[in-house]
Amino acid sequence: MDMFGRSDSEFSDAYVRWGLRKLNNAQLRQQYIADTRPLLEELGITVPADTANRRFL
């Protein structure tokens, strides 16, 4: 989950303002969770808590 970068990145929101990205790091992470969690659960895969073993939030 940390592949999207830190939620408090000072550049994340700037990239959105500059039009380089549509969503900031926190929004990308939430979208990824919303897209993948139902698929994994449908396959019977137990998904750990969103904050389990995370280096960055």
PDB file of N, H, CA, C and O in Angstrom:
ATOM      1  N   MET A   1       0.801  -1.201   0.000  1.00  0.00           N
ATOM      2  CA  MET A   1       0.000   0.000   0.000  1.00  0.00           C
ATOM      3  C   MET A   1       0.843   1.264   0.000  1.00  0.00           C
ATOM      4  O   MET A   1       0.362   2.328  -0.388  1.00  0.00           O
ATOM      5  N   ASP A   2       2.078   1.162   0.424  1.00  0.00           N
ATOM      6  H   ASP A   2       2.469   0.298   0.739  1.00  0.00           H
ATOM      7  CA  ASP A   2       2.909   2.358   0.456  1.00  0.00           C
ATOM      8  C   ASP A   2       3.397   2.763  -0.932  1.00  0.00           C
ATOM      9  O   ASP A   2       4.114   3.752  -1.081  1.00  0.00           O
ATOM     10  N   MET A   3       3.005   1.994  -1.947  1.00  0.00           N
ATOM     11  H   MET A   3       2.422   1.190  -1.826  1.00  0.00           H
ATOM     12  CA  MET A   3       3.462   2.321  -3.292  1.00  0.00           C
ATOM     13  C   MET A   3       2.914   3.659  -3.782  1.00  0.00           C
ATOM     14  O   MET A   3       3.412   4.193  -4.773  1.00  0.00           O
ATOM     15  N   PHE A   4       1.923   4.202  -3.129  1.00  0.00           N
ATOM     16  H   PHE A   4       1.518   3.768  -2.325  1.00  0.00           H
ATOM     17  CA  PHE A   4       1.375   5.489  -3.548  1.00  0.00           C
ATOM     18  C   PHE A   4       2.063   6.663  -2.878  1.00  0.00           C
ATOM     19  O   PHE A   4       1.746   7.809  -3.196  1.00  0.00           O
ATOM     20  N   GLY A   5       2.983   6.424  -1.971  1.00  0.00           N
ATOM     21  H   GLY A   5       3.240   5.493  -1.712  1.00  0.00           H
ATOM     22  CA  GLY A   5       3.691   7.494  -1.292  1.00  0.00           C
ATOM     23  C   GLY A   5       2.989   7.923  -0.019  1.00  0.00           C
ATOM     24  O   GLY A   5       1.918   7.424   0.328  1.00  0.00           O
ATOM     25  N   ARG A   6       3.619   8.858   0.660  1.00  0.00           N
ATOM     26  H   ARG A   6       4.488   9.263   0.378  1.00  0.00           H
ATOM     27  CA  ARG A   6       3.097   9.345   1.929  1.00  0.00           C
ATOM     28  C   ARG A   6       1.864  10.214   1.722  1.00  0.00           C
ATOM     29  O   ARG A   6       1.783  10.972   0.755  1.00  0.00           O
ATOM     30  N   SER A   7       0.911  10.099   2.631  1.00  0.00           N
ATOM     31  H   SER A   7       0.977   9.484   3.417  1.00  0.00           H
ATOM     32  CA  SER A   7      -0.293  10.927   2.541  1.00  0.00           C
ATOM     33  C   SER A   7       0.013  12.388   2.806  1.00  0.00           C
ATOM     34  O   SER A   7      -0.692  13.270   2.317  1.00  0.00           O
ATOM     35  N   ASP A   8       1.069  12.654   3.584  1.00  0.00           N
ATOM     36  H   ASP A   8       1.642  11.937   3.981  1.00  0.00           H
ATOM     37  CA  ASP A   8       1.405  14.036   3.914  1.00  0.00           C
ATOM     38  C   ASP A   8       2.483  14.627   3.004  1.00  0.00           C
ATOM     39  O   ASP A   8       3.123  15.616   3.360  1.00  0.00           O
ATOM     40  N   SER A   9       2.682  14.026   1.838  1.00  0.00           N
ATOM     41  H   SER A   9       2.161  13.222   1.549  1.00  0.00           H
ATOM     42  CA  SER A   9       3.668  14.525   0.887  1.00  0.00           C
ATOM     43  C   SER A   9       3.312  15.944   0.469  1.00  0.00           C
ATOM     44  O   SER A   9       2.171  16.224   0.101  1.00  0.00           O
ATOM     45  N   GLU A  10       4.283  16.824   0.528  1.00  0.00           N
ATOM     46  H   GLU A  10       5.209  16.596   0.827  1.00  0.00           H
ATOM     47  CA  GLU A  10       4.014  18.217   0.148  1.00  0.00           C
ATOM     48  C   GLU A  10       3.843  18.369  -1.361  1.00  0.00           C
ATOM     49  O   GLU A  10       3.277  19.362  -1.819  1.00  0.00           O
ATOM     50  N   PHE A  11       4.318  17.415  -2.129  1.00  0.00           N
ATOM     51  H   PHE A  11       4.778  16.608  -1.757  1.00  0.00           H
ATOM     52  CA  PHE A  11       4.203  17.512  -3.580  1.00  0.00           C
ATOM     53  C   PHE A  11       2.945  16.849  -4.133  1.00  0.00           C
ATOM     54  O   PHE A  11       2.519  17.166  -5.244  1.00  0.00           O
ATOM     55  N   SER A  12       2.351  15.941  -3.381  1.00  0.00           N
ATOM     56  H   SER A  12       2.696  15.684  -2.478  1.00  0.00           H
ATOM     57  CA  SER A  12       1.188  15.205  -3.857  1.00  0.00           C
ATOM     58  C   SER A  12       0.051  16.140  -4.277  1.00  0.00           C
ATOM     59  O   SER A  12      -0.496  16.002  -5.371  1.00  0.00           O
ATOM     60  N   ASP A  13      -0.295  17.073  -3.422  1.00  0.00           N
ATOM     61  H   ASP A  13       0.150  17.185  -2.533  1.00  0.00           H
ATOM     62  CA  ASP A  13      -1.369  18.017  -3.754  1.00  0.00           C
ATOM     63  C   ASP A  13      -0.942  18.981  -4.849  1.00  0.00           C
ATOM     64  O   ASP A  13      -1.765  19.400  -5.663  1.00  0.00           O
ATOM     65  N   ALA A  14       0.335  19.334  -4.876  1.00  0.00           N
ATOM     66  H   ALA A  14       1.003  18.994  -4.215  1.00  0.00           H
ATOM     67  CA  ALA A  14       0.830  20.228  -5.926  1.00  0.00           C
ATOM     68  C   ALA A  14       0.696  19.581  -7.301  1.00  0.00           C
ATOM     69  O   ALA A  14       0.331  20.252  -8.266  1.00  0.00           O
ATOM     70  N   TYR A  15       0.987  18.287  -7.399  1.00  0.00           N
ATOM     71  H   TYR A  15       1.283  17.742  -6.615  1.00  0.00           H
ATOM     72  CA  TYR A  15       0.854  17.590  -8.680  1.00  0.00           C
ATOM     73  C   TYR A  15      -0.589  17.622  -9.164  1.00  0.00           C
ATOM     74  O   TYR A  15      -0.842  17.725 -10.364  1.00  0.00           O
ATOM     75  N   VAL A  16      -1.528  17.536  -8.239  1.00  0.00           N
ATOM     76  H   VAL A  16      -1.322  17.452  -7.264  1.00  0.00           H
ATOM     77  CA  VAL A  16      -2.939  17.619  -8.605  1.00  0.00           C
ATOM     78  C   VAL A  16      -3.258  19.037  -9.094  1.00  0.00           C
ATOM     79  O   VAL A  16      -3.917  19.212 -10.119  1.00  0.00           O
ATOM     80  N   ARG A  17      -2.792  20.034  -8.361  1.00  0.00           N
ATOM     81  H   ARG A  17      -2.257  19.892  -7.528  1.00  0.00           H
ATOM     82  CA  ARG A  17      -3.035  21.429  -8.766  1.00  0.00           C
ATOM     83  C   ARG A  17      -2.443  21.723 -10.136  1.00  0.00           C
ATOM     84  O   ARG A  17      -3.053  22.429 -10.938  1.00  0.00           O
ATOM     85  N   TRP A  18      -1.270  21.191 -10.406  1.00  0.00           N
ATOM     86  H   TRP A  18      -0.775  20.617  -9.754  1.00  0.00           H
ATOM     87  CA  TRP A  18      -0.584  21.445 -11.675  1.00  0.00           C
ATOM     88  C   TRP A  18      -1.145  20.617 -12.821  1.00  0.00           C
ATOM     89  O   TRP A  18      -0.750  20.806 -13.971  1.00  0.00           O
ATOM     90  N   GLY A  19      -2.060  19.701 -12.520  1.00  0.00           N
ATOM     91  H   GLY A  19      -2.380  19.548 -11.585  1.00  0.00           H
ATOM     92  CA  GLY A  19      -2.678  18.894 -13.550  1.00  0.00           C
ATOM     93  C   GLY A  19      -1.871  17.671 -13.965  1.00  0.00           C
ATOM     94  O   GLY A  19      -2.191  17.027 -14.964  1.00  0.00           O
ATOM     95  N   LEU A  20      -0.828  17.348 -13.208  1.00  0.00           N
ATOM     96  H   LEU A  20      -0.568  17.871 -12.396  1.00  0.00           H
ATOM     97  CA  LEU A  20      -0.027  16.172 -13.532  1.00  0.00           C
ATOM     98  C   LEU A  20      -0.693  14.877 -13.085  1.00  0.00           C
ATOM     99  O   LEU A  20      -0.463  13.810 -13.655  1.00  0.00           O
ATOM    100  N   ARG A  21      -1.520  14.995 -12.057  1.00  0.00           N
ATOM    101  H   ARG A  21      -1.706  15.862 -11.594  1.00  0.00           H
ATOM    102  CA  ARG A  21      -2.261  13.847 -11.535  1.00  0.00           C
ATOM    103  C   ARG A  21      -3.675  14.293 -11.233  1.00  0.00           C
ATOM    104  O   ARG A  21      -3.937  15.480 -11.039  1.00  0.00           O
ATOM    105  N   LYS A  22      -4.588  13.329 -11.195  1.00  0.00           N
ATOM    106  H   LYS A  22      -4.376  12.365 -11.353  1.00  0.00           H
ATOM    107  CA  LYS A  22      -5.980  13.659 -10.874  1.00  0.00           C
ATOM    108  C   LYS A  22      -6.273  13.506  -9.392  1.00  0.00           C
ATOM    109  O   LYS A  22      -7.172  14.165  -8.868  1.00  0.00           O
ATOM    110  N   LEU A  23      -5.519  12.635  -8.701  1.00  0.00           N
ATOM    111  H   LEU A  23      -4.789  12.100  -9.126  1.00  0.00           H
ATOM    112  CA  LEU A  23      -5.754  12.362  -7.288  1.00  0.00           C
ATOM    113  C   LEU A  23      -4.442  12.435  -6.516  1.00  0.00           C
ATOM    114  O   LEU A  23      -3.375  12.151  -7.059  1.00  0.00           O
ATOM    115  N   ASN A  24      -4.533  12.820  -5.233  1.00  0.00           N
ATOM    116  H   ASN A  24      -5.401  13.050  -4.791  1.00  0.00           H
ATOM    117  CA  ASN A  24      -3.329  12.840  -4.406  1.00  0.00           C
ATOM    118  C   ASN A  24      -3.071  11.434  -3.855  1.00  0.00           C
ATOM    119  O   ASN A  24      -3.857  10.517  -4.096  1.00  0.00           O
ATOM    120  N   ASN A  25      -1.974  11.267  -3.119  1.00  0.00           N
ATOM    121  H   ASN A  25      -1.336  12.012  -2.923  1.00  0.00           H
ATOM    122  CA  ASN A  25      -1.573   9.944  -2.640  1.00  0.00           C
ATOM    123  C   ASN A  25      -2.652   9.265  -1.804  1.00  0.00           C
ATOM    124  O   ASN A  25      -2.947   8.087  -2.009  1.00  0.00           O
ATOM    125  N   ALA A  26      -3.232   9.987  -0.877  1.00  0.00           N
ATOM    126  H   ALA A  26      -2.992  10.943  -0.710  1.00  0.00           H
ATOM    127  CA  ALA A  26      -4.260   9.401  -0.010  1.00  0.00           C
ATOM    128  C   ALA A  26      -5.482   8.981  -0.818  1.00  0.00           C
ATOM    129  O   ALA A  26      -6.060   7.924  -0.566  1.00  0.00           O
ATOM    130  N   GLN A  27      -5.874   9.794  -1.777  1.00  0.00           N
ATOM    131  H   GLN A  27      -5.404  10.653  -1.982  1.00  0.00           H
ATOM    132  CA  GLN A  27      -7.025   9.468  -2.607  1.00  0.00           C
ATOM    133  C   GLN A  27      -6.743   8.260  -3.504  1.00  0.00           C
ATOM    134  O   GLN A  27      -7.613   7.413  -3.700  1.00  0.00           O
ATOM    135  N   LEU A  28      -5.528   8.185  -4.045  1.00  0.00           N
ATOM    136  H   LEU A  28      -4.821   8.873  -3.886  1.00  0.00           H
ATOM    137  CA  LEU A  28      -5.145   7.031  -4.861  1.00  0.00           C
ATOM    138  C   LEU A  28      -5.183   5.751  -4.044  1.00  0.00           C
ATOM    139  O   LEU A  28      -5.649   4.714  -4.517  1.00  0.00           O
ATOM    140  N   ARG A  29      -4.692   5.828  -2.818  1.00  0.00           N
ATOM    141  H   ARG A  29      -4.314   6.670  -2.433  1.00  0.00           H
ATOM    142  CA  ARG A  29      -4.674   4.657  -1.936  1.00  0.00           C
ATOM    143  C   ARG A  29      -6.099   4.187  -1.645  1.00  0.00           C
ATOM    144  O   ARG A  29      -6.381   2.990  -1.698  1.00  0.00           O
ATOM    145  N   GLN A  30      -6.992   5.123  -1.338  1.00  0.00           N
ATOM    146  H   GLN A  30      -6.762   6.095  -1.295  1.00  0.00           H
ATOM    147  CA  GLN A  30      -8.378   4.765  -1.045  1.00  0.00           C
ATOM    148  C   GLN A  30      -9.075   4.174  -2.270  1.00  0.00           C
ATOM    149  O   GLN A  30      -9.868   3.241  -2.148  1.00  0.00           O
ATOM    150  N   GLN A  31      -8.778   4.717  -3.438  1.00  0.00           N
ATOM    151  H   GLN A  31      -8.134   5.475  -3.536  1.00  0.00           H
ATOM    152  CA  GLN A  31      -9.374   4.192  -4.667  1.00  0.00           C
ATOM    153  C   GLN A  31      -8.880   2.775  -4.938  1.00  0.00           C
ATOM    154  O   GLN A  31      -9.658   1.915  -5.351  1.00  0.00           O
ATOM    155  N   TYR A  32      -7.597   2.530  -4.709  1.00  0.00           N
ATOM    156  H   TYR A  32      -6.965   3.229  -4.374  1.00  0.00           H
ATOM    157  CA  TYR A  32      -7.027   1.200  -4.892  1.00  0.00           C
ATOM    158  C   TYR A  32      -7.705   0.191  -3.959  1.00  0.00           C
ATOM    159  O   TYR A  32      -8.059  -0.914  -4.370  1.00  0.00           O
ATOM    160  N   ILE A  33      -7.876   0.589  -2.711  1.00  0.00           N
ATOM    161  H   ILE A  33      -7.588   1.487  -2.378  1.00  0.00           H
ATOM    162  CA  ILE A  33      -8.533  -0.288  -1.737  1.00  0.00           C
ATOM    163  C   ILE A  33      -9.968  -0.572  -2.163  1.00  0.00           C
ATOM    164  O   ILE A  33     -10.419  -1.717  -2.120  1.00  0.00           O
ATOM    165  N   ALA A  34     -10.682   0.466  -2.574  1.00  0.00           N
ATOM    166  H   ALA A  34     -10.316   1.396  -2.609  1.00  0.00           H
ATOM    167  CA  ALA A  34     -12.076   0.300  -2.988  1.00  0.00           C
ATOM    168  C   ALA A  34     -12.200  -0.597  -4.221  1.00  0.00           C
ATOM    169  O   ALA A  34     -13.182  -1.326  -4.361  1.00  0.00           O
ATOM    170  N   ASP A  35     -11.216  -0.548  -5.105  1.00  0.00           N
ATOM    171  H   ASP A  35     -10.418   0.044  -4.991  1.00  0.00           H
ATOM    172  CA  ASP A  35     -11.260  -1.352  -6.329  1.00  0.00           C
ATOM    173  C   ASP A  35     -10.843  -2.802  -6.093  1.00  0.00           C
ATOM    174  O   ASP A  35     -11.415  -3.710  -6.695  1.00  0.00           O
ATOM    175  N   THR A  36      -9.865  -3.031  -5.233  1.00  0.00           N
ATOM    176  H   THR A  36      -9.400  -2.293  -4.744  1.00  0.00           H
ATOM    177  CA  THR A  36      -9.298  -4.372  -5.099  1.00  0.00           C
ATOM    178  C   THR A  36      -9.879  -5.204  -3.958  1.00  0.00           C
ATOM    179  O   THR A  36      -9.973  -6.426  -4.074  1.00  0.00           O
ATOM    180  N   ARG A  37     -10.268  -4.563  -2.865  1.00  0.00           N
ATOM    181  H   ARG A  37     -10.192  -3.571  -2.771  1.00  0.00           H
ATOM    182  CA  ARG A  37     -10.757  -5.331  -1.705  1.00  0.00           C
ATOM    183  C   ARG A  37     -11.936  -6.243  -2.070  1.00  0.00           C
ATOM    184  O   ARG A  37     -11.909  -7.419  -1.706  1.00  0.00           O
ATOM    185  N   PRO A  38     -12.961  -5.760  -2.767  1.00  0.00           N
ATOM    186  CA  PRO A  38     -14.083  -6.658  -3.104  1.00  0.00           C
ATOM    187  C   PRO A  38     -13.648  -7.840  -3.970  1.00  0.00           C
ATOM    188  O   PRO A  38     -14.162  -8.947  -3.807  1.00  0.00           O
ATOM    189  N   LEU A  39     -12.716  -7.618  -4.879  1.00  0.00           N
ATOM    190  H   LEU A  39     -12.298  -6.719  -5.011  1.00  0.00           H
ATOM    191  CA  LEU A  39     -12.241  -8.704  -5.732  1.00  0.00           C
ATOM    192  C   LEU A  39     -11.512  -9.763  -4.912  1.00  0.00           C
ATOM    193  O   LEU A  39     -11.720 -10.960  -5.108  1.00  0.00           O
ATOM    194  N   LEU A  40     -10.660  -9.319  -3.995  1.00  0.00           N
ATOM    195  H   LEU A  40     -10.491  -8.347  -3.835  1.00  0.00           H
ATOM    196  CA  LEU A  40      -9.917 -10.261  -3.156  1.00  0.00           C
ATOM    197  C   LEU A  40     -10.850 -11.040  -2.241  1.00  0.00           C
ATOM    198  O   LEU A  40     -10.699 -12.250  -2.078  1.00  0.00           O
ATOM    199  N   GLU A  41     -11.808 -10.350  -1.649  1.00  0.00           N
ATOM    200  H   GLU A  41     -11.931  -9.366  -1.781  1.00  0.00           H
ATOM    201  CA  GLU A  41     -12.750 -11.019  -0.757  1.00  0.00           C
ATOM    202  C   GLU A  41     -13.620 -12.011  -1.528  1.00  0.00           C
ATOM    203  O   GLU A  41     -13.974 -13.067  -1.004  1.00  0.00           O
ATOM    204  N   GLU A  42     -13.958 -11.676  -2.754  1.00  0.00           N
ATOM    205  H   GLU A  42     -13.670 -10.818  -3.180  1.00  0.00           H
ATOM    206  CA  GLU A  42     -14.742 -12.588  -3.590  1.00  0.00           C
ATOM    207  C   GLU A  42     -13.965 -13.878  -3.869  1.00  0.00           C
ATOM    208  O   GLU A  42     -14.554 -14.950  -4.004  1.00  0.00           O
ATOM    209  N   LEU A  43     -12.646 -13.762  -3.954  1.00  0.00           N
ATOM    210  H   LEU A  43     -12.168 -12.891  -3.845  1.00  0.00           H
ATOM    211  CA  LEU A  43     -11.789 -14.929  -4.167  1.00  0.00           C
ATOM    212  C   LEU A  43     -11.513 -15.699  -2.879  1.00  0.00           C
ATOM    213  O   LEU A  43     -10.867 -16.747  -2.899  1.00  0.00           O
ATOM    214  N   GLY A  44     -12.007 -15.172  -1.759  1.00  0.00           N
ATOM    215  H   GLY A  44     -12.532 -14.320  -1.743  1.00  0.00           H
ATOM    216  CA  GLY A  44     -11.810 -15.837  -0.479  1.00  0.00           C
ATOM    217  C   GLY A  44     -10.494 -15.489   0.196  1.00  0.00           C
ATOM    218  O   GLY A  44     -10.072 -16.176   1.127  1.00  0.00           O
ATOM    219  N   ILE A  45      -9.849 -14.437  -0.260  1.00  0.00           N
ATOM    220  H   ILE A  45     -10.192 -13.879  -1.015  1.00  0.00           H
ATOM    221  CA  ILE A  45      -8.575 -13.999   0.323  1.00  0.00           C
ATOM    222  C   ILE A  45      -8.862 -13.061   1.481  1.00  0.00           C
ATOM    223  O   ILE A  45      -9.595 -12.084   1.330  1.00  0.00           O
ATOM    224  N   THR A  46      -8.285 -13.357   2.634  1.00  0.00           N
ATOM    225  H   THR A  46      -7.690 -14.150   2.757  1.00  0.00           H
ATOM    226  CA  THR A  46      -8.450 -12.497   3.803  1.00  0.00           C
ATOM    227  C   THR A  46      -7.573 -11.267   3.637  1.00  0.00           C
ATOM    228  O   THR A  46      -6.359 -11.377   3.466  1.00  0.00           O
ATOM    229  N   VAL A  47      -8.186 -10.108   3.687  1.00  0.00           N
ATOM    230  H   VAL A  47      -9.172 -10.018   3.827  1.00  0.00           H
ATOM    231  CA  VAL A  47      -7.462  -8.852   3.497  1.00  0.00           C
ATOM    232  C   VAL A  47      -7.135  -8.270   4.868  1.00  0.00           C
ATOM    233  O   VAL A  47      -8.036  -8.092   5.688  1.00  0.00           O
ATOM    234  N   PRO A  48      -5.843  -7.967   5.136  1.00  0.00           N
ATOM    235  CA  PRO A  48      -5.490  -7.388   6.433  1.00  0.00           C
ATOM    236  C   PRO A  48      -6.027  -5.958   6.563  1.00  0.00           C
ATOM    237  O   PRO A  48      -6.451  -5.346   5.582  1.00  0.00           O
ATOM    238  N   ALA A  49      -5.997  -5.451   7.776  1.00  0.00           N
ATOM    239  H   ALA A  49      -5.653  -5.948   8.572  1.00  0.00           H
ATOM    240  CA  ALA A  49      -6.439  -4.074   8.025  1.00  0.00           C
ATOM    241  C   ALA A  49      -5.611  -3.102   7.191  1.00  0.00           C
ATOM    242  O   ALA A  49      -4.438  -3.351   6.914  1.00  0.00           O
ATOM    243  N   ASP A  50      -6.230  -1.998   6.794  1.00  0.00           N
ATOM    244  H   ASP A  50      -7.183  -1.796   7.018  1.00  0.00           H
ATOM    245  CA  ASP A  50      -5.561  -1.016   5.936  1.00  0.00           C
ATOM    246  C   ASP A  50      -4.304  -0.437   6.573  1.00  0.00           C
ATOM    247  O   ASP A  50      -3.384  -0.030   5.863  1.00  0.00           O
ATOM    248  N   THR A  51      -4.254  -0.396   7.891  1.00  0.00           N
ATOM    249  H   THR A  51      -5.001  -0.726   8.468  1.00  0.00           H
ATOM    250  CA  THR A  51      -3.104   0.213   8.565  1.00  0.00           C
ATOM    251  C   THR A  51      -2.130  -0.820   9.120  1.00  0.00           C
ATOM    252  O   THR A  51      -1.159  -0.443   9.776  1.00  0.00           O
ATOM    253  N   ALA A  52      -2.354  -2.099   8.880  1.00  0.00           N
ATOM    254  H   ALA A  52      -3.142  -2.406   8.346  1.00  0.00           H
ATOM    255  CA  ALA A  52      -1.483  -3.152   9.414  1.00  0.00           C
ATOM    256  C   ALA A  52      -0.114  -3.124   8.729  1.00  0.00           C
ATOM    257  O   ALA A  52      -0.021  -3.141   7.502  1.00  0.00           O
ATOM    258  N   ASN A  53       0.945  -3.083   9.545  1.00  0.00           N
ATOM    259  H   ASN A  53       0.869  -3.070  10.542  1.00  0.00           H
ATOM    260  CA  ASN A  53       2.324  -3.124   9.054  1.00  0.00           C
ATOM    261  C   ASN A  53       2.656  -2.041   8.040  1.00  0.00           C
ATOM    262  O   ASN A  53       3.442  -2.273   7.122  1.00  0.00           O
ATOM    263  N   ARG A  54       2.077  -0.876   8.194  1.00  0.00           N
ATOM    264  H   ARG A  54       1.439  -0.687   8.940  1.00  0.00           H
ATOM    265  CA  ARG A  54       2.319   0.236   7.279  1.00  0.00           C
ATOM    266  C   ARG A  54       3.462   1.095   7.770  1.00  0.00           C
ATOM    267  O   ARG A  54       3.567   1.362   8.967  1.00  0.00           O
ATOM    268  N   ARG A  55       4.314   1.529   6.870  1.00  0.00           N
ATOM    269  H   ARG A  55       4.228   1.312   5.898  1.00  0.00           H
ATOM    270  CA  ARG A  55       5.386   2.462   7.204  1.00  0.00           C
ATOM    271  C   ARG A  55       4.866   3.899   7.142  1.00  0.00           C
ATOM    272  O   ARG A  55       5.238   4.738   7.964  1.00  0.00           O
ATOM    273  N   PHE A  56       4.020   4.169   6.180  1.00  0.00           N
ATOM    274  H   PHE A  56       3.718   3.488   5.513  1.00  0.00           H
ATOM    275  CA  PHE A  56       3.482   5.514   5.973  1.00  0.00           C
ATOM    276  C   PHE A  56       1.979   5.448   5.887  1.00  0.00           C
ATOM    277  O   PHE A  56       1.420   4.448   5.438  1.00  0.00           O
ATOM    278  N   LEU A  57       1.322   6.503   6.313  1.00  0.00           N
ATOM    279  H   LEU A  57       1.776   7.315   6.678  1.00  0.00           H
ATOM    280  CA  LEU A  57      -0.135   6.591   6.173  1.00  0.00           C
ATOM    281  C   LEU A  57      -0.505   7.715   5.266  1.00  0.00           C
ATOM    282  O   LEU A  57      -1.689   7.949   5.025  1.00  0.00           O
TER     283      LEU A  57
END
